[in-house]
Amino acid sequence: MQPLRRGDEGSAVAEVRAMLATLGLLSNTDPGVADVFDDDTELAIRHFQQRRGISVDGLVGPETYTALTGAHWRLGDRVLAHDSGQPMSGDDVHSLQAQLMELGYNIRADGVFGVGTAEATRAFQRDYGLVGDGVCGPETMRALRQLGRRVVGGRPQMLRESAAVAASGPSLLGKRVIIDPGHGGDDPGVVYGELTEADLVWDLASRLDGRLNALGVQPWLTRGPGNGATDEQRAELANDVGADVLLSLHIDGSSSPHANGVSAYYYGGVSVSTIGERLADLVQRELVARTGLLDCRIHGKTWGLLRLTRMPTIRVELGYLTSPVDRAQLADPLFRDTVAEGILVAVQRLYLPVEDDPPTGVLRLPALAP
């Protein structure tokens, strides 16, 4: 679909405005603007995108439109089933996943009815004495309502992720880390002169790969130096090898040369990957402290790779190739060594036990030499 933007008019805009009004984000009572994409509509779209972990641009593209339509579904409104060609998504799927997680089924609440959700639904049906077809219809809904809420408060996904990290031990030895240099192949990413995002992040990934190998870590690269891969292929590799974490490396670009700084992203929207958020924060802090790049903070997003992977996944934007300040550093091999060291230390810190300081009750990490 062609993105809808401020100034557009027509039935598609009227549909978007109606959905925003249903969600309580827009007053849609003036018939004179019912099909006009005005300033209020753009503001409501930006608010919705911010809440849902979508890039905030005020445009209604495929991702925003899908999220808008999915936000209207409530669990029980429709029969839910897995469709490999066009997976069902929406708030009702997220509600089902949240209930299954509370009941102890190992699943990720990403709002998409994928294979894992179908398997968890099938397991619940068998445990409850229903036909295990993986379809959430009236009988399954009745069973869920009869059981009621078994967990009140807390975040089951956080507890499960935290337990998995603690059980894996403090050492990196034997850990499986996916290093994902972004773009590649026919997609160079951001380009400035002879410098390309794809080449720079490949070089950085190679430096990080060598350091992880030296510590006994099993690293995998999602692509080679001259080829690329889709988000689906990268996620499939990570899921197939049972990776502990995935580190996706990118460099940003902007029409303004003044845009600069480093930022990190984790899966976060309706639900949040707590360990992903923690890893993003650790990486962000290390890189800002070691490189002096502007701190553009960490952010929760529902981008494809963050959503499709079953392990804690982060995406790091290592500065702006369009910024004279950042570009000079990114082109320096010594700077890329510094970045690789910072990411390595952050991954080490993720697995160190958190200590409690008795006098203050403040949680702190043990010191780790750079």
C-alpha positions in Angstrom: 0.0 0.0 0.0 1.0 3.6 -0.6 1.6 5.2 2.8 -1.1 7.6 3.9 0.1 11.0 5.1 -1.0 14.4 6.1 -3.0 16.1 3.4 -4.4 12.9 1.9 -8.2 12.4 1.6 -10.5 9.5 0.8 -12.1 6.3 2.1 -8.8 4.9 3.3 -8.2 7.9 5.5 -11.8 7.7 6.8 -11.1 4.1 7.8 -7.9 5.0 9.6 -9.7 7.9 11.4 -12.5 5.5 12.5 -10.0 3.0 13.9 -8.2 5.8 15.8 -11.5 7.0 17.2 -12.4 3.5 18.3 -9.1 3.4 20.2 -9.8 6.7 21.9 -7.0 8.5 20.2 -9.0 10.8 18.0 -12.3 12.7 18.1 -14.1 11.8 14.9 -17.3 13.7 15.3 -16.8 16.4 12.7 -18.2 15.1 9.4 -16.3 17.9 7.5 -12.9 16.1 8.2 -14.0 12.5 8.5 -12.0 11.5 5.4 -9.1 14.1 5.8 -5.7 13.3 7.1 -5.3 16.4 9.1 -2.9 17.5 11.9 -5.0 15.8 14.6 -4.8 12.5 12.6 -1.1 12.7 12.3 -0.7 13.4 16.0 -2.9 10.4 16.8 -0.9 8.2 14.5 2.4 9.3 16.1 0.9 8.6 19.5 -0.2 5.1 18.4 3.2 4.3 16.9 5.0 5.4 20.0 2.8 3.1 22.2 3.2 0.1 19.8 6.9 0.2 19.3 6.7 1.3 15.7 9.0 3.9 14.1 7.3 7.2 14.8 6.9 9.0 11.4 3.2 10.0 11.3 2.7 7.9 8.2 0.2 5.0 7.8 2.3 2.3 6.0 1.8 -1.4 6.0 3.3 -1.9 9.5 1.2 0.8 11.1 -2.0 -0.2 9.3 -1.6 -3.9 10.4 -1.0 -2.7 14.0 -4.1 -0.5 13.8 -6.4 -3.3 12.5 -4.9 -5.8 15.1 -5.5 -3.4 18.0 -9.3 -3.8 17.6 -9.5 -7.6 18.2 -10.4 -8.9 21.6 -9.8 -12.5 22.6 -12.9 -14.5 21.6 -13.9 -12.2 18.8 -12.7 -14.7 16.2 -11.3 -18.2 15.9 -7.5 -18.2 16.0 -5.4 -20.6 14.1 -1.9 -20.8 12.5 -1.7 -19.9 8.8 1.9 -20.2 7.5 1.1 -18.0 4.4 -0.5 -15.1 6.3 -0.2 -15.5 10.1 -3.0 -14.0 12.2 -2.0 -11.1 14.4 -3.6 -8.7 16.8 -4.3 -7.9 20.4 -6.4 -11.1 20.8 -3.5 -13.2 19.8 -1.3 -11.4 22.3 -4.0 -12.0 25.1 -4.0 -15.7 24.2 -0.2 -15.9 24.4 -0.2 -14.0 27.7 -2.6 -16.5 29.2 -0.7 -19.5 28.0 2.5 -18.0 29.4 0.8 -17.5 32.8 -0.2 -21.2 32.7 3.5 -22.2 32.2 3.7 -22.8 28.5 7.0 -21.7 26.9 5.9 -19.0 24.4 6.7 -15.5 23.5 3.9 -12.9 23.5 4.6 -11.1 20.2 1.0 -10.9 19.0 1.5 -13.2 16.0 -0.1 -16.7 15.9 3.0 -18.6 14.7 4.1 -22.2 15.0 5.1 -21.7 18.7 1.7 -20.4 19.6 -0.1 -23.2 17.8 2.1 -25.8 19.6 1.4 -24.1 23.0 -2.3 -24.0 22.3 -2.2 -27.7 21.3 -0.4 -28.6 24.5 -3.0 -26.7 26.6 -5.8 -28.4 24.8 -4.4 -31.9 25.5 -3.7 -31.0 29.1 -7.3 -29.9 29.5 -8.8 -32.9 27.8 -9.7 -31.2 24.5 -8.9 -32.1 21.0 -5.4 -30.9 20.4 -5.8 -29.2 17.1 -4.0 -25.9 17.9 -7.1 -23.9 17.0 -8.4 -21.4 19.6 -12.1 -21.7 19.1 -15.2 -21.7 21.4 -14.2 -24.8 23.3 -10.7 -23.6 24.0 -12.0 -20.2 25.0 -14.4 -21.7 27.4 -11.6 -23.7 29.0 -9.5 -20.6 29.4 -12.4 -18.7 31.0 -13.1 -21.6 33.4 -9.5 -21.6 34.5 -9.4 -17.9 35.0 -6.3 -15.9 35.8 -3.7 -18.1 37.6 -1.0 -15.4 37.8 -1.8 -11.9 39.1 0.9 -9.3 38.7 4.5 -9.9 37.7 5.8 -10.7 34.2 6.0 -14.4 33.4 8.2 -13.7 30.3 10.6 -11.7 32.4 10.9 -14.5 35.0 11.4 -17.1 32.3 14.1 -15.1 30.5 15.8 -14.3 33.8 15.8 -17.9 34.9 17.3 -19.0 31.6 20.1 -16.5 31.8 20.8 -17.5 35.5 20.8 -21.2 34.6 23.2 -20.8 31.8 25.9 -19.7 34.2 28.2 -16.6 34.5 30.8 -17.8 32.0 30.6 -17.1 28.2 32.2 -20.5 27.6 29.9 -22.5 25.3 27.4 -19.7 24.8 26.0 -19.3 21.3 26.0 -15.8 20.0 24.6 -14.7 16.7 26.3 -11.7 15.1 24.2 -10.0 12.5 26.0 -7.5 10.3 23.1 -5.6 8.7 22.3 -5.3 5.0 24.8 -6.9 2.5 24.6 -8.2 -1.0 22.6 -5.9 -3.2 21.7 -3.8 -0.2 24.6 -1.7 0.9 22.6 0.2 3.5 23.7 3.8 4.2 26.3 5.0 1.7 28.6 8.0 1.9 31.3 8.2 -0.8 33.3 4.9 -0.7 32.0 4.0 2.8 29.0 1.7 3.1 27.1 0.5 6.1 27.3 -3.1 4.9 31.1 -3.1 4.7 31.7 -1.3 8.0 29.4 -3.5 10.0 30.9 -6.6 8.3 34.3 -5.5 9.4 33.0 -4.9 12.9 31.3 -8.2 13.1 34.5 -10.0 12.1 36.4 -8.2 14.9 33.7 -9.2 17.4 33.7 -12.8 16.0 37.4 -13.2 16.7 37.1 -11.9 20.3 34.2 -14.2 21.1 36.0 -17.2 19.6 39.0 -16.5 21.9 36.7 -16.7 24.9 35.2 -20.1 23.9 32.0 -18.7 22.6 30.3 -20.2 19.6 29.6 -17.3 17.3 27.6 -17.5 14.1 27.4 -14.8 11.4 24.1 -14.3 9.6 25.8 -13.5 6.3 29.1 -13.4 4.5 31.1 -10.4 3.4 29.4 -10.2 0.0 25.9 -11.5 0.5 22.8 -10.5 2.4 19.8 -12.1 4.0 16.2 -11.2 4.9 15.1 -10.7 8.5 13.2 -14.0 8.3 16.4 -15.9 7.2 18.5 -14.3 9.9 15.9 -15.1 12.6 15.5 -18.7 11.3 19.3 -19.2 11.6 19.3 -17.9 15.2 16.3 -20.0 16.2 17.6 -23.1 14.6 21.0 -23.0 16.4 19.3 -22.2 19.7 21.3 -19.0 20.2 21.6 -17.4 23.6 21.6 -13.8 22.2 21.6 -12.1 18.9 23.5 -8.9 18.2 22.4 -7.0 15.1 24.8 -4.3 13.9 23.8 -1.3 11.9 24.8 2.3 11.1 22.2 5.0 10.7 21.8 7.8 8.2 19.9 11.0 8.0 19.1 13.9 5.5 20.6 16.2 8.2 24.4 16.1 8.8 23.7 17.2 12.4 22.1 13.9 13.3 24.6 11.8 15.3 24.9 9.4 18.1 24.5 5.7 19.1 21.3 3.9 20.1 20.2 0.4 20.9 16.9 -1.3 20.4 15.2 -4.3 21.9 11.8 -6.0 21.4 9.2 -3.9 23.1 5.6 -2.9 22.3 2.6 -4.5 23.9 5.0 -6.8 25.6 8.7 -6.5 26.4 11.8 -8.7 26.3 13.2 -7.8 29.7 16.6 -9.5 29.1 16.8 -7.8 25.6 16.1 -4.5 27.3 18.8 -5.2 29.8 21.4 -6.2 27.2 20.5 -3.1 25.1 21.1 -0.9 28.2 24.5 -2.6 28.9 25.7 -2.2 25.3 24.5 1.4 25.2 26.3 2.3 28.4 29.6 0.6 27.3 29.6 2.2 23.9 28.8 5.7 25.1 31.5 5.5 27.8 34.2 4.1 25.5 33.6 6.1 22.3 32.2 9.4 23.4 29.3 9.1 20.9 26.2 11.0 21.7 23.8 8.9 23.9 20.6 8.5 21.9 19.3 6.0 24.5 17.6 2.6 24.2 14.2 2.0 22.7 11.6 -0.8 22.4 10.6 -1.6 18.9 8.6 -4.4 17.2 10.8 -4.6 14.1 10.9 -8.0 12.3 14.2 -9.4 13.6 13.4 -8.3 17.1 10.0 -10.0 17.0 10.8 -13.2 15.1 13.7 -14.4 17.3 13.1 -16.5 20.3 16.2 -15.3 22.2 17.1 -11.8 23.6 17.9 -9.8 20.5 19.1 -6.2 20.2 19.9 -3.9 17.3 22.6 -1.4 17.7 22.8 1.7 15.5 26.5 2.6 15.8 26.3 6.3 14.8 25.4 8.2 11.6 27.5 7.7 8.5 26.0 11.1 7.3 27.5 12.9 10.3 31.0 14.3 9.9 31.7 13.6 13.5 30.5 10.0 13.6 31.8 9.2 10.1 35.4 10.0 11.0 35.2 7.6 13.9 33.4 4.8 12.0 36.1 4.9 9.3 38.8 4.3 11.9 39.7 0.6 12.4 40.9 1.4 16.0 37.4 2.9 16.7 35.8 -0.4 15.4 38.1 -2.3 17.7 36.8 -0.2 20.6 33.2 -0.9 19.7 33.9 -4.6 19.5 35.5 -4.6 22.9 32.5 -2.6 24.4 29.9 -5.0 23.0 31.9 -8.0 24.2 32.1 -6.6 27.8 28.4 -5.8 27.7 27.6 -9.5 26.8 29.9 -10.6 29.6 28.0 -8.3 32.1 24.7 -9.8 31.0 25.7 -13.1 32.5 27.3 -11.9 35.6 25.2 -12.3 38.7 23.6 -9.2 40.0 24.7 -8.4 43.6 22.5 -6.8 46.3 24.2 -4.0 48.3 22.8 -4.6 51.8 23.4 -1.0 53.2 21.4 0.6 50.3 19.4 -2.1 48.7 20.7 -1.0 45.3 21.3 -3.6 42.8 24.8 -3.4 41.2 26.9 -5.5 38.8 30.4 -6.7 39.9 33.2 -4.7 38.5 34.7 -6.0 35.2 37.9 -4.7 33.8 37.6 -3.3 30.3 
